[in-house]
Amino acid sequence: MPAQLLLNLFIAFLWMTLMDEDELKFTTFFAGFLVGISIIFFMHRFLGTQFYLRRLYSAIKLLFIFIWELTLSSVIVLKQILSPKLKIKPGIFKYETVLKSDVEVTMLSLLLTLTPGSVVMEVSPEGNVLYIHAMDVEQSKDSLLSQLGNFEKAIMEVTR
């Protein structure tokens, strides 16, 4: 991925010099950068790696998934807090993740902890089991499991 970005920057600077303008302009550099993106997109299979902007797209998609899940869980927690009587059953459950690396598991743990109503209490030494405390296990466990699945798919797109 870094090699593709450096190649793209090289193409953009080459484009600027070949345009033979009196002064350096950002628009010329940007046009060269777009030309470089198209060249690398069509040539990336010969470079032996995936197209480098795909990972950027996946990271932006992960950000939007996090914002969506943050909004949904905030609404659920707000409904529970504003109800006249708290009818919650807090609890801890075990979740086995398919993520392999420490970075992926840490990212999943942080994303889940940042959403209201749940906290990752512990990660097993092997790194494949998370112990999660939920504010209301009976009602929110299914939504938490779907949230974890969404996060796992998006994290795997970013890191692999």
Secondary structure, DSSP 8 states (H G I E B T S, - for coil): -HHHHHHHHHHHHHHHHHTT-SS--HHHHHHHHHHHHHHHHHHHHHHTS--HHHHHHHHHHHHHHHHHHHHHHHHHHHHHHHSSS-----EEEEEE----SHHHHHHHHHHHHHSTTEEEEEE-TTSSEEEEEES-HHHHHHHHHHHHHHHHHHHHHHH-
